Amino acid sequence: MNTALEIVFWLCAAAIVWTQVGYAATLAVLARLFGSPPVPSDTSTSPPSLSLIVAAHNEQSVIAARVKNALAMDYPRELLEVIVTCDGCTDATAARAREAGADLVLELPRGGKIRAQDAAVERARGEVVAFSDANALWEPDAARALVSAFADPRVGYACGQVRFFQNPHPPGAAHASNQEGVYWRYEMAIREHESRLSSITAGNGAIYATRRDTYIVVDPIMGHDLSLPFNMVKRGWCAVYVPEARATEKMVPTIAGEFARKRRMMSHTWPIVLHGGMLSPRGYPLGYASMIVSHRLLRYATPFLHVLAFIANIAIVARGAGEVYTVTLALQVLLGACAGLGGLIPFRPLLIARYYFLTTASPAIGLWDWLRHGTAAAWEAAPGTR
């Protein structure tokens, strides 16, 4: 009996370590040995026509700044079209977008972000359609850098680098506890290695683009960040990361707020995983399939792996196994204790432990939410990000 429990424990532990640490380390080595060298963005040639689309729901506080930021970019004005698509807005978003100089403002009934983006793409004139969150700001050369990826005829999707920032607060303030920036820098490093070796496995909503004729219409509850990259690969395109294309967004201030955001995101993720084609190997090159398993499927399975490892570890110790299992159980208990203390003591290692604990739990809670009452296509801005 102990042998079976030990196998379960070590398989779960190995899967957790692989998806959280081993995958990134292996990618770094493979990218150095076999990856295509990063190609500098050529911003000197005439770029393609570009439609920048901002889907917004009640964003009157930030939409003018988003439009003005877009119009101030280093991009030929005659080639740039700024579209704001209002998803059931009940405030002054549309009026403020027009006042700020948006080329086209669509006012739609509430249907969710994806359908708002679909409507904008139908009206877009650009050869490339780019997308941005309403609260994101792009650096002046971001658009040129992003569209330069499409000089490669194999590329159907490109995403840039988003940097999260917090408003300055007194050190240790509880409302500035989120550690998303630490995770996101790690994620961007992984994304760069994936792009050099094959294609990325996910994007981000702050800065990304597709060719107008490769844009894919997906189910309205299935966000672009996860559904577009792997679907592009299945259709024979590459999905790449362009770190020179930079944007900034204000992060959710608290870890609790970040957990709520990731919980909502995961309720949109599970339909993609289970019904949206991610699990089907059809169309995946072998290397990319291993990336999907390592970086996506195992990561989403991590909360369940942790629970299985913990239960197996307790059972092994109860049956009088060796000291190594007492140590592994103590380490798991210590992680939980540190996560609990992170809610009381604003000490960064404890905050990181709490961040890991809550965000690791979010796939399981998001799955429960989706199974219990489905997922709505509509969305609300996360508190503190505007």
FISELO-947810 format. One record per residue (C-alpha): residue number from 1; residue in three letters; x negated, z negated, y negated. Coordinates in Angstrom, 2 decimals. Each point is the difference from the previous one (the first is absolute). Layout:
<rs>
<r seq="NUM" type="ala" east="X" up="Z" north="Y"/>
...
</rs>
This chain:
<rs>
<r seq="1" type="met" east="0.00" up="0.00" north="0.00"/>
<r seq="2" type="asn" east="-2.83" up="-0.89" north="-2.39"/>
<r seq="3" type="thr" east="-1.58" up="3.40" north="0.60"/>
<r seq="4" type="ala" east="3.13" up="1.80" north="-1.16"/>
<r seq="5" type="leu" east="0.29" up="-2.24" north="-3.05"/>
<r seq="6" type="glu" east="-3.66" up="0.56" north="-0.83"/>
<r seq="7" type="ile" east="0.46" up="3.76" north="0.22"/>
<r seq="8" type="val" east="2.99" up="-0.18" north="-2.36"/>
<r seq="9" type="phe" east="-1.91" up="-2.22" north="-2.42"/>
<r seq="10" type="trp" east="-3.13" up="2.13" north="-0.14"/>
<r seq="11" type="leu" east="1.88" up="3.29" north="-0.21"/>
<r seq="12" type="cys" east="2.03" up="-1.33" north="-2.95"/>
<r seq="13" type="ala" east="-3.08" up="-1.48" north="-1.67"/>
<r seq="14" type="ala" east="-1.95" up="3.23" north="0.46"/>
<r seq="15" type="ala" east="2.83" up="2.09" north="-1.45"/>
<r seq="16" type="ile" east="0.24" up="-2.27" north="-3.06"/>
<r seq="17" type="val" east="-3.74" up="0.05" north="-0.61"/>
<r seq="18" type="trp" east="-0.13" up="3.76" north="0.50"/>
<r seq="19" type="thr" east="2.78" up="0.88" north="-2.44"/>
<r seq="20" type="gln" east="-1.11" up="-2.51" north="-2.65"/>
<r seq="21" type="val" east="-3.79" up="0.34" north="0.19"/>
<r seq="22" type="gly" east="-1.33" up="2.18" north="2.80"/>
<r seq="23" type="tyr" east="1.83" up="3.17" north="-1.01"/>
<r seq="24" type="ala" east="-1.37" up="-0.09" north="-3.55"/>
<r seq="25" type="ala" east="-3.55" up="-0.70" north="1.21"/>
<r seq="26" type="thr" east="0.16" up="2.83" north="2.54"/>
<r seq="27" type="leu" east="1.42" up="2.40" north="-2.58"/>
<r seq="28" type="ala" east="-2.83" up="-0.80" north="-2.40"/>
<r seq="29" type="val" east="-2.59" up="0.86" north="2.66"/>
<r seq="30" type="leu" east="1.80" up="3.18" north="1.12"/>
<r seq="31" type="ala" east="0.52" up="1.16" north="-3.59"/>
<r seq="32" type="arg" east="-3.70" up="-0.45" north="-0.71"/>
<r seq="33" type="leu" east="-1.01" up="1.90" north="3.15"/>
<r seq="34" type="phe" east="2.65" up="2.70" north="0.27"/>
<r seq="35" type="gly" east="2.20" up="-0.07" north="-3.09"/>
<r seq="36" type="ser" east="0.14" up="2.75" north="-2.57"/>
<r seq="37" type="pro" east="-1.85" up="-1.13" north="-3.12"/>
<r seq="38" type="pro" east="2.29" up="-0.84" north="-2.91"/>
<r seq="39" type="val" east="0.51" up="3.11" north="-2.11"/>
<r seq="40" type="pro" east="-0.19" up="-0.73" north="-3.73"/>
<r seq="41" type="ser" east="3.18" up="0.92" north="-1.81"/>
<r seq="42" type="asp" east="-0.46" up="3.24" north="-1.91"/>
<r seq="43" type="thr" east="1.89" up="-0.55" north="-3.24"/>
<r seq="44" type="ser" east="-1.65" up="2.87" north="-1.87"/>
<r seq="45" type="thr" east="2.09" up="2.87" north="1.36"/>
<r seq="46" type="ser" east="3.52" up="0.83" north="-1.12"/>
<r seq="47" type="pro" east="2.37" up="-2.25" north="1.97"/>
<r seq="48" type="pro" east="3.31" up="1.05" north="1.58"/>
<r seq="49" type="ser" east="3.32" up="-0.66" north="-1.70"/>
<r seq="50" type="leu" east="1.05" up="-3.58" north="0.64"/>
<r seq="51" type="ser" east="3.35" up="-1.81" north="-0.02"/>
<r seq="52" type="leu" east="-0.44" up="-3.76" north="-0.28"/>
<r seq="53" type="ile" east="3.11" up="-1.78" north="1.29"/>
<r seq="54" type="val" east="0.92" up="-3.59" north="-0.78"/>
<r seq="55" type="ala" east="3.01" up="-1.40" north="1.85"/>
<r seq="56" type="ala" east="1.47" up="-2.91" north="-1.94"/>
<r seq="57" type="his" east="2.76" up="-2.56" north="0.36"/>
<r seq="58" type="asn" east="0.58" up="-2.10" north="-3.12"/>
<r seq="59" type="glu" east="-3.55" up="0.36" north="-1.27"/>
<r seq="60" type="gln" east="0.69" up="-0.08" north="-3.75"/>
<r seq="61" type="ser" east="-2.82" up="-2.50" north="-0.57"/>
<r seq="62" type="val" east="-2.78" up="2.26" north="1.36"/>
<r seq="63" type="ile" east="1.23" up="3.60" north="0.13"/>
<r seq="64" type="ala" east="-1.09" up="0.98" north="-3.51"/>
<r seq="65" type="ala" east="-3.54" up="-1.19" north="0.69"/>
<r seq="66" type="arg" east="-0.02" up="1.91" north="3.31"/>
<r seq="67" type="val" east="1.08" up="3.25" north="-1.67"/>
<r seq="68" type="lys" east="-2.43" up="-0.37" north="-2.91"/>
<r seq="69" type="asn" east="-2.81" up="-0.76" north="2.43"/>
<r seq="70" type="ala" east="0.81" up="3.18" north="1.94"/>
<r seq="71" type="leu" east="0.08" up="2.16" north="-3.11"/>
<r seq="72" type="ala" east="-3.32" up="-1.42" north="-1.20"/>
<r seq="73" type="met" east="-1.87" up="1.05" north="3.15"/>
<r seq="74" type="asp" east="-2.77" up="2.56" north="-0.08"/>
<r seq="75" type="tyr" east="2.18" up="2.75" north="1.41"/>
<r seq="76" type="pro" east="1.07" up="3.26" north="-1.70"/>
<r seq="77" type="arg" east="3.35" up="-0.75" north="-1.59"/>
<r seq="78" type="glu" east="1.34" up="3.46" north="0.84"/>
<r seq="79" type="leu" east="-0.66" up="-0.70" north="3.69"/>
<r seq="80" type="leu" east="1.43" up="-3.54" north="0.05"/>
<r seq="81" type="glu" east="3.65" up="-0.85" north="0.49"/>
<r seq="82" type="val" east="1.10" up="-3.64" north="-0.16"/>
<r seq="83" type="ile" east="3.27" up="-0.75" north="1.82"/>
<r seq="84" type="val" east="1.76" up="-3.35" north="-0.07"/>
<r seq="85" type="thr" east="2.78" up="-0.29" north="2.53"/>
<r seq="86" type="cys" east="2.34" up="-2.92" north="-0.62"/>
<r seq="87" type="asp" east="1.47" up="-1.45" north="3.17"/>
<r seq="88" type="gly" east="3.29" up="-1.53" north="-1.12"/>
<r seq="89" type="cys" east="-1.50" up="-1.56" north="-3.13"/>
<r seq="90" type="thr" east="2.33" up="-2.26" north="-1.97"/>
<r seq="91" type="asp" east="-2.43" up="-0.68" north="-2.84"/>
<r seq="92" type="ala" east="-1.83" up="2.12" north="-2.59"/>
<r seq="93" type="thr" east="-2.55" up="1.53" north="2.41"/>
<r seq="94" type="ala" east="1.19" up="3.58" north="-0.51"/>
<r seq="95" type="ala" east="0.15" up="-0.25" north="-3.79"/>
<r seq="96" type="arg" east="-3.46" up="-1.56" north="-0.25"/>
<r seq="97" type="ala" east="-1.48" up="2.60" north="2.34"/>
<r seq="98" type="arg" east="1.36" up="2.79" north="-2.22"/>
<r seq="99" type="glu" east="-1.23" up="-1.70" north="-3.16"/>
<r seq="100" type="ala" east="-3.47" up="-0.32" north="1.53"/>
<r seq="101" type="gly" east="-0.15" up="3.76" north="0.64"/>
<r seq="102" type="ala" east="0.94" up="0.55" north="3.65"/>
<r seq="103" type="asp" east="0.60" up="3.69" north="0.67"/>
<r seq="104" type="leu" east="2.95" up="-0.63" north="2.30"/>
<r seq="105" type="val" east="2.12" up="-3.09" north="0.53"/>
<r seq="106" type="leu" east="2.45" up="0.01" north="2.89"/>
<r seq="107" type="glu" east="2.78" up="-2.57" north="0.07"/>
<r seq="108" type="leu" east="1.26" up="-0.43" north="3.55"/>
<r seq="109" type="pro" east="2.38" up="-2.34" north="1.82"/>
<r seq="110" type="arg" east="-1.75" up="-2.73" north="1.96"/>
<r seq="111" type="gly" east="-1.39" up="1.51" north="3.18"/>
<r seq="112" type="gly" east="-3.41" up="-1.58" north="0.37"/>
<r seq="113" type="lys" east="-3.53" up="0.97" north="-1.00"/>
<r seq="114" type="ile" east="-0.46" up="2.74" north="2.61"/>
<r seq="115" type="arg" east="3.14" up="1.90" north="-0.96"/>
<r seq="116" type="ala" east="-0.92" up="-0.34" north="-3.68"/>
<r seq="117" type="gln" east="-3.38" up="1.54" north="0.78"/>
<r seq="118" type="asp" east="1.60" up="2.75" north="2.08"/>
<r seq="119" type="ala" east="2.25" up="0.95" north="-2.94"/>
<r seq="120" type="ala" east="-2.98" up="0.16" north="-2.33"/>
<r seq="121" type="val" east="-1.99" up="2.20" north="2.39"/>
<r seq="122" type="glu" east="2.91" up="2.45" north="0.14"/>
<r seq="123" type="arg" east="-0.22" up="0.38" north="-3.79"/>
<r seq="124" type="ala" east="-3.79" up="-0.13" north="-0.26"/>
<r seq="125" type="arg" east="-1.91" up="3.08" north="-1.20"/>
<r seq="126" type="gly" east="-3.52" up="-1.06" north="0.99"/>
<r seq="127" type="glu" east="-2.06" up="1.38" north="2.87"/>
<r seq="128" type="val" east="-0.90" up="-3.62" north="0.72"/>
<r seq="129" type="val" east="2.47" up="-2.88" north="-0.19"/>
<r seq="130" type="ala" east="-1.46" up="-3.44" north="-0.69"/>
<r seq="131" type="phe" east="1.72" up="-3.36" north="0.14"/>
<r seq="132" type="ser" east="-0.51" up="-3.30" north="-1.74"/>
<r seq="133" type="asp" east="1.65" up="-3.39" north="-0.29"/>
<r seq="134" type="ala" east="1.62" up="-0.79" north="-3.33"/>
<r seq="135" type="asn" east="-2.39" up="-2.89" north="-0.62"/>
<r seq="136" type="ala" east="-3.18" up="1.88" north="0.96"/>
<r seq="137" type="leu" east="-2.46" up="1.32" north="-2.58"/>
<r seq="138" type="trp" east="-2.39" up="2.84" north="0.85"/>
<r seq="139" type="glu" east="-3.50" up="0.37" north="-1.38"/>
<r seq="140" type="pro" east="-0.47" up="3.05" north="-2.28"/>
<r seq="141" type="asp" east="-1.70" up="2.15" north="2.67"/>
<r seq="142" type="ala" east="2.15" up="-1.20" north="2.92"/>
<r seq="143" type="ala" east="2.29" up="3.04" north="0.17"/>
<r seq="144" type="arg" east="-2.89" up="2.48" north="-0.02"/>
<r seq="145" type="ala" east="-1.82" up="-1.98" north="2.68"/>
<r seq="146" type="leu" east="3.10" up="-0.27" north="2.18"/>
<r seq="147" type="val" east="0.95" up="3.69" north="-0.09"/>
<r seq="148" type="ser" east="-3.61" up="1.07" north="0.58"/>
<r seq="149" type="ala" east="0.55" up="-0.97" north="3.65"/>
<r seq="150" type="phe" east="2.33" up="2.97" north="0.39"/>
<r seq="151" type="ala" east="-2.87" up="2.42" north="-0.62"/>
<r seq="152" type="asp" east="-0.51" up="-0.51" north="3.74"/>
<r seq="153" type="pro" east="2.72" up="2.15" north="1.62"/>
<r seq="154" type="arg" east="0.29" up="-2.46" north="2.90"/>
<r seq="155" type="val" east="1.20" up="-2.85" north="-2.22"/>
<r seq="156" type="gly" east="3.74" up="-0.57" north="-0.26"/>
<r seq="157" type="tyr" east="0.02" up="-3.59" north="-1.29"/>
<r seq="158" type="ala" east="-2.35" up="-2.02" north="-2.19"/>
<r seq="159" type="cys" east="0.17" up="-3.56" north="-1.25"/>
<r seq="160" type="gly" east="-2.16" up="-1.76" north="-2.55"/>
<r seq="161" type="gln" east="-1.36" up="-3.49" north="-0.44"/>
<r seq="162" type="val" east="2.26" up="-2.71" north="-1.38"/>
<r seq="163" type="arg" east="-1.50" up="-3.16" north="-1.45"/>
<r seq="164" type="phe" east="2.17" up="-3.07" north="-0.33"/>
<r seq="165" type="phe" east="-0.41" up="-2.45" north="-2.83"/>
<r seq="166" type="gln" east="1.58" up="-3.27" north="-1.04"/>
<r seq="167" type="asn" east="0.73" up="-1.23" north="-3.48"/>
<r seq="168" type="pro" east="-2.61" up="-2.64" north="-0.85"/>
<r seq="169" type="his" east="1.08" up="-3.54" north="0.82"/>
<r seq="170" type="pro" east="-1.75" up="-3.34" north="0.02"/>
<r seq="171" type="pro" east="-2.25" up="-0.35" north="3.07"/>
<r seq="172" type="gly" east="1.91" up="-1.30" north="2.98"/>
<r seq="173" type="ala" east="3.41" up="0.70" north="-1.50"/>
<r seq="174" type="ala" east="2.58" up="0.12" north="2.78"/>
<r seq="175" type="his" east="1.70" up="3.05" north="-1.45"/>
<r seq="176" type="ala" east="-3.26" up="2.00" north="0.31"/>
<r seq="177" type="ser" east="-0.62" up="-0.71" north="3.67"/>
<r seq="178" type="asn" east="0.36" up="3.46" north="1.53"/>
<r seq="179" type="gln" east="-3.10" up="1.29" north="1.82"/>
<r seq="180" type="glu" east="1.23" up="3.59" north="0.34"/>
<r seq="181" type="gly" east="-3.03" up="1.30" north="-1.88"/>
<r seq="182" type="val" east="-2.34" up="-1.23" north="2.76"/>
<r seq="183" type="tyr" east="2.04" up="1.75" north="2.69"/>
<r seq="184" type="trp" east="0.43" up="3.17" north="-2.02"/>
<r seq="185" type="arg" east="-3.74" up="0.48" north="-0.59"/>
<r seq="186" type="tyr" east="-0.47" up="-0.29" north="3.77"/>
<r seq="187" type="glu" east="2.82" up="2.47" north="0.60"/>
<r seq="188" type="met" east="-1.47" up="2.53" north="-2.45"/>
<r seq="189" type="ala" east="-3.35" up="-0.14" north="1.81"/>
<r seq="190" type="ile" east="1.74" up="0.73" north="3.31"/>
<r seq="191" type="arg" east="1.97" up="2.82" north="-1.60"/>
<r seq="192" type="glu" east="-3.18" up="1.63" north="-1.29"/>
<r seq="193" type="his" east="-1.56" up="-0.04" north="3.48"/>
<r seq="194" type="glu" east="3.19" up="1.38" north="1.59"/>
<r seq="195" type="ser" east="0.06" up="2.83" north="-2.52"/>
<r seq="196" type="arg" east="-3.62" up="0.94" north="0.68"/>
<r seq="197" type="leu" east="0.57" up="0.09" north="3.76"/>
<r seq="198" type="ser" east="3.48" up="1.47" north="0.25"/>
<r seq="199" type="ser" east="3.05" up="-0.93" north="-2.09"/>
<r seq="200" type="ile" east="1.33" up="-3.23" north="-1.47"/>
<r seq="201" type="thr" east="2.74" up="-1.88" north="1.83"/>
<r seq="202" type="ala" east="1.87" up="-1.20" north="-3.13"/>
<r seq="203" type="gly" east="0.09" up="0.55" north="-3.74"/>
<r seq="204" type="asn" east="1.27" up="-1.97" north="-2.97"/>
<r seq="205" type="gly" east="2.82" up="0.43" north="-2.46"/>
<r seq="206" type="ala" east="-2.05" up="-0.30" north="-3.18"/>
<r seq="207" type="ile" east="-1.85" up="3.32" north="0.20"/>
<r seq="208" type="tyr" east="0.45" up="2.78" north="2.56"/>
<r seq="209" type="ala" east="0.88" up="3.69" north="0.15"/>
<r seq="210" type="thr" east="0.95" up="2.85" north="2.31"/>
<r seq="211" type="arg" east="0.10" up="3.73" north="-0.33"/>
<r seq="212" type="arg" east="3.44" up="1.03" north="-1.16"/>
<r seq="213" type="asp" east="0.51" up="2.04" north="3.16"/>
<r seq="214" type="thr" east="-1.19" up="-2.74" north="2.39"/>
<r seq="215" type="tyr" east="2.27" up="-2.73" north="-1.35"/>
<r seq="216" type="ile" east="1.99" up="-1.57" north="2.83"/>
<r seq="217" type="val" east="3.53" up="-1.35" north="-0.35"/>
<r seq="218" type="val" east="0.27" up="-3.22" north="2.01"/>
<r seq="219" type="asp" east="2.72" up="-2.52" north="0.71"/>
<r seq="220" type="pro" east="0.76" up="-1.95" north="-3.22"/>
<r seq="221" type="ile" east="-0.95" up="-3.33" north="1.59"/>
<r seq="222" type="met" east="-3.39" up="1.36" north="1.08"/>
<r seq="223" type="gly" east="-2.46" up="-0.24" north="-2.89"/>
<r seq="224" type="his" east="-2.57" up="2.67" north="-0.77"/>
<r seq="225" type="asp" east="-3.00" up="-2.36" north="0.22"/>
<r seq="226" type="leu" east="0.15" up="-0.15" north="3.78"/>
<r seq="227" type="ser" east="2.13" up="2.99" north="1.04"/>
<r seq="228" type="leu" east="-1.75" up="2.83" north="-1.88"/>
<r seq="229" type="pro" east="-3.63" up="-0.28" north="1.20"/>
<r seq="230" type="phe" east="0.61" up="0.06" north="3.75"/>
<r seq="231" type="asn" east="2.75" up="2.61" north="-0.34"/>
<r seq="232" type="met" east="-2.41" up="2.22" north="-1.95"/>
<r seq="233" type="val" east="-2.51" up="-0.31" north="2.84"/>
<r seq="234" type="lys" east="2.67" up="0.87" north="2.56"/>
<r seq="235" type="arg" east="0.68" up="3.18" north="-1.99"/>
<r seq="236" type="gly" east="-3.65" up="1.03" north="-0.03"/>
<r seq="237" type="trp" east="-0.98" up="-1.27" north="-3.46"/>
<r seq="238" type="cys" east="-2.58" up="-2.59" north="-1.04"/>
<r seq="239" type="ala" east="0.96" up="-3.14" north="-1.90"/>
<r seq="240" type="val" east="-2.94" up="-1.17" north="-2.11"/>
<r seq="241" type="tyr" east="-1.07" up="-2.85" north="-2.26"/>
<r seq="242" type="val" east="-1.46" up="0.77" north="-3.43"/>
<r seq="243" type="pro" east="-1.62" up="-3.19" north="-1.33"/>
<r seq="244" type="glu" east="-0.86" up="1.66" north="-3.33"/>
<r seq="245" type="ala" east="3.73" up="0.26" north="-0.77"/>
<r seq="246" type="arg" east="0.63" up="-3.53" north="-1.24"/>
<r seq="247" type="ala" east="3.13" up="-1.86" north="-1.05"/>
<r seq="248" type="thr" east="0.77" up="-3.63" north="-0.80"/>
<r seq="249" type="glu" east="3.04" up="-2.14" north="0.72"/>
<r seq="250" type="lys" east="0.89" up="-3.60" north="-0.68"/>
<r seq="251" type="met" east="0.13" up="-1.89" north="3.28"/>
<r seq="252" type="val" east="2.65" up="-2.48" north="1.09"/>
<r seq="253" type="pro" east="-1.26" up="-3.32" north="-1.44"/>
<r seq="254" type="thr" east="0.61" up="-2.31" north="2.97"/>
<r seq="255" type="ile" east="-0.70" up="0.12" north="3.71"/>
<r seq="256" type="ala" east="3.65" up="-0.85" north="0.63"/>
<r seq="257" type="gly" east="1.02" up="2.97" north="-2.13"/>
<r seq="258" type="glu" east="-2.44" up="2.23" north="1.86"/>
<r seq="259" type="phe" east="1.47" up="-1.15" north="3.31"/>
<r seq="260" type="ala" east="3.50" up="0.93" north="-1.22"/>
<r seq="261" type="arg" east="-1.28" up="3.43" north="-1.09"/>
<r seq="262" type="lys" east="-1.75" up="0.66" north="3.31"/>
<r seq="263" type="arg" east="3.04" up="-1.24" north="1.91"/>
<r seq="264" type="arg" east="2.11" up="2.58" north="-1.82"/>
<r seq="265" type="met" east="-2.62" up="2.69" north="0.60"/>
<r seq="266" type="met" east="-0.13" up="-0.77" north="3.70"/>
<r seq="267" type="ser" east="3.77" up="0.38" north="0.31"/>
<r seq="268" type="his" east="-0.65" up="3.60" north="-1.14"/>
<r seq="269" type="thr" east="-3.06" up="0.36" north="2.24"/>
<r seq="270" type="trp" east="1.60" up="-0.75" north="3.37"/>
<r seq="271" type="pro" east="2.48" up="2.92" north="-0.21"/>
<r seq="272" type="ile" east="-3.00" up="2.29" north="-0.61"/>
<r seq="273" type="val" east="-1.91" up="-1.45" north="2.94"/>
<r seq="274" type="leu" east="2.89" up="-0.04" north="2.48"/>
<r seq="275" type="his" east="2.15" up="2.94" north="-1.14"/>
<r seq="276" type="gly" east="-2.05" up="1.98" north="-2.52"/>
<r seq="277" type="gly" east="-2.49" up="1.63" north="2.37"/>
<r seq="278" type="met" east="-3.02" up="-2.26" north="-0.36"/>
<r seq="279" type="leu" east="0.10" up="-1.07" north="3.65"/>
<r seq="280" type="ser" east="0.21" up="3.57" north="1.28"/>
<r seq="281" type="pro" east="-3.49" up="1.38" north="0.81"/>
<r seq="282" type="arg" east="1.21" up="3.56" north="-0.50"/>
<r seq="283" type="gly" east="-2.11" up="1.69" north="-2.69"/>
<r seq="284" type="tyr" east="-2.69" up="-2.70" north="-0.23"/>
<r seq="285" type="pro" east="-3.65" up="0.91" north="0.52"/>
<r seq="286" type="leu" east="-1.58" up="-2.55" north="2.34"/>
<r seq="287" type="gly" east="-2.10" up="-1.68" north="-2.69"/>
<r seq="288" type="tyr" east="2.93" up="-0.33" north="-2.37"/>
<r seq="289" type="ala" east="2.19" up="-1.42" north="2.77"/>
<r seq="290" type="ser" east="-2.57" up="-2.75" north="0.54"/>
<r seq="291" type="met" east="0.12" up="-0.75" north="-3.75"/>
<r seq="292" type="ile" east="3.78" up="-0.31" north="0.08"/>
<r seq="293" type="val" east="-0.21" up="-2.41" north="2.93"/>
<r seq="294" type="ser" east="-2.85" up="-2.04" north="-1.46"/>
<r seq="295" type="his" east="1.01" up="-0.18" north="-3.66"/>
<r seq="296" type="arg" east="3.76" up="0.21" north="0.17"/>
<r seq="297" type="leu" east="1.58" up="-0.89" north="3.34"/>
<r seq="298" type="leu" east="-2.32" up="-2.89" north="0.88"/>
<r seq="299" type="arg" east="0.16" up="-1.37" north="-3.53"/>
<r seq="300" type="tyr" east="3.80" up="-0.03" north="0.06"/>
<r seq="301" type="ala" east="-0.16" up="-1.66" north="3.43"/>
<r seq="302" type="thr" east="-2.39" up="-2.72" north="-1.24"/>
<r seq="303" type="pro" east="2.59" up="-2.78" north="-0.50"/>
<r seq="304" type="phe" east="1.21" up="0.44" north="3.57"/>
<r seq="305" type="leu" east="-3.59" up="0.09" north="1.28"/>
<r seq="306" type="his" east="-0.73" up="-3.26" north="-1.84"/>
<r seq="307" type="val" east="3.03" up="-1.70" north="1.55"/>
<r seq="308" type="leu" east="-0.89" up="1.18" north="3.52"/>
<r seq="309" type="ala" east="-3.62" up="-1.08" north="-0.42"/>
<r seq="310" type="phe" east="1.05" up="-3.43" north="-1.27"/>
<r seq="311" type="ile" east="2.49" up="-0.60" north="2.82"/>
<r seq="312" type="ala" east="-2.47" up="1.19" north="2.64"/>
<r seq="313" type="asn" east="-2.73" up="-2.18" north="-1.52"/>
<r seq="314" type="ile" east="2.19" up="-3.12" north="0.10"/>
<r seq="315" type="ala" east="0.95" up="0.66" north="3.62"/>
<r seq="316" type="ile" east="-3.65" up="0.52" north="0.99"/>
<r seq="317" type="val" east="-1.10" up="-3.23" north="-1.67"/>
<r seq="318" type="ala" east="2.90" up="-1.89" north="1.59"/>
<r seq="319" type="arg" east="-1.25" up="1.13" north="3.40"/>
<r seq="320" type="gly" east="-3.44" up="-1.49" north="-0.68"/>
<r seq="321" type="ala" east="-2.01" up="3.16" north="-0.69"/>
<r seq="322" type="gly" east="-3.50" up="0.02" north="-1.49"/>
<r seq="323" type="glu" east="-1.10" up="-1.19" north="-3.42"/>
<r seq="324" type="val" east="-0.01" up="3.51" north="-1.45"/>
<r seq="325" type="tyr" east="3.80" up="0.04" north="0.06"/>
<r seq="326" type="thr" east="0.16" up="-3.36" north="-1.75"/>
<r seq="327" type="val" east="-2.15" up="1.50" north="-2.76"/>
<r seq="328" type="thr" east="2.13" up="3.16" north="-0.30"/>
<r seq="329" type="leu" east="3.16" up="-2.10" north="-0.18"/>
<r seq="330" type="ala" east="-1.57" up="-2.22" north="-2.66"/>
<r seq="331" type="leu" east="-0.93" up="3.08" north="-2.04"/>
<r seq="332" type="gln" east="3.57" up="1.30" north="0.12"/>
<r seq="333" type="val" east="1.38" up="-3.39" north="-1.05"/>
<r seq="334" type="leu" east="-2.59" up="-0.13" north="-2.79"/>
<r seq="335" type="leu" east="1.13" up="3.38" north="-1.32"/>
<r seq="336" type="gly" east="3.59" up="-1.22" north="-0.12"/>
<r seq="337" type="ala" east="-1.04" up="-3.24" north="-1.68"/>
<r seq="338" type="cys" east="-2.00" up="1.87" north="-2.64"/>
<r seq="339" type="ala" east="2.96" up="2.29" north="-0.63"/>
<r seq="340" type="gly" east="2.23" up="-3.03" north="-0.48"/>
<r seq="341" type="leu" east="-2.48" up="-1.66" north="-2.34"/>
<r seq="342" type="gly" east="-0.25" up="3.23" north="-1.98"/>
<r seq="343" type="gly" east="3.52" up="-0.68" north="-1.22"/>
<r seq="344" type="leu" east="-1.13" up="-3.34" north="-1.43"/>
<r seq="345" type="ile" east="-3.63" up="0.40" north="-1.04"/>
<r seq="346" type="pro" east="-1.05" up="3.03" north="-2.10"/>
<r seq="347" type="phe" east="-3.37" up="0.39" north="1.75"/>
<r seq="348" type="arg" east="-0.81" up="3.64" north="0.64"/>
<r seq="349" type="pro" east="-0.94" up="-0.19" north="3.71"/>
<r seq="350" type="leu" east="3.28" up="-1.85" north="0.61"/>
<r seq="351" type="leu" east="1.90" up="2.57" north="-2.06"/>
<r seq="352" type="ile" east="-1.54" up="2.82" north="2.04"/>
<r seq="353" type="ala" east="1.01" up="-1.78" north="3.23"/>
<r seq="354" type="arg" east="3.54" up="-0.38" north="-1.35"/>
<r seq="355" type="tyr" east="0.06" up="3.64" north="-1.07"/>
<r seq="356" type="tyr" east="-1.11" up="1.08" north="3.48"/>
<r seq="357" type="phe" east="2.54" up="-2.23" north="1.70"/>
<r seq="358" type="leu" east="2.98" up="1.13" north="-2.07"/>
<r seq="359" type="thr" east="-0.84" up="3.69" north="-0.15"/>
<r seq="360" type="thr" east="-0.71" up="0.02" north="3.73"/>
<r seq="361" type="ala" east="3.43" up="-1.54" north="0.57"/>
<r seq="362" type="ser" east="1.70" up="2.63" north="-2.20"/>
<r seq="363" type="pro" east="0.19" up="2.74" north="2.70"/>
<r seq="364" type="ala" east="1.90" up="-2.35" north="2.32"/>
<r seq="365" type="ile" east="2.38" up="-1.15" north="-2.75"/>
<r seq="366" type="gly" east="0.44" up="3.57" north="-1.23"/>
<r seq="367" type="leu" east="0.89" up="1.09" north="3.54"/>
<r seq="368" type="trp" east="2.54" up="-2.80" north="0.23"/>
<r seq="369" type="asp" east="1.54" up="1.03" north="-3.34"/>
<r seq="370" type="trp" east="0.29" up="3.63" north="1.09"/>
<r seq="371" type="leu" east="1.49" up="-0.83" north="3.41"/>
<r seq="372" type="arg" east="2.42" up="-2.51" north="-1.50"/>
<r seq="373" type="his" east="1.46" up="1.94" north="-2.93"/>
<r seq="374" type="gly" east="-1.88" up="3.31" north="-0.35"/>
<r seq="375" type="thr" east="-1.97" up="1.11" north="-3.03"/>
<r seq="376" type="ala" east="1.45" up="1.12" north="-3.31"/>
<r seq="377" type="ala" east="-1.42" up="3.11" north="-1.67"/>
<r seq="378" type="ala" east="0.23" up="-1.62" north="-3.45"/>
<r seq="379" type="trp" east="-2.69" up="-2.34" north="-1.28"/>
<r seq="380" type="glu" east="-0.72" up="-2.52" north="-2.74"/>
<r seq="381" type="ala" east="-3.30" up="-0.57" north="-1.77"/>
<r seq="382" type="ala" east="-1.98" up="-2.96" north="1.32"/>
<r seq="383" type="pro" east="0.17" up="-2.98" north="-2.42"/>
<r seq="384" type="gly" east="-2.99" up="-0.31" north="-2.29"/>
<r seq="385" type="thr" east="-1.19" up="3.61" north="0.32"/>
<r seq="386" type="arg" east="1.44" up="1.28" north="-3.27"/>
</rs>
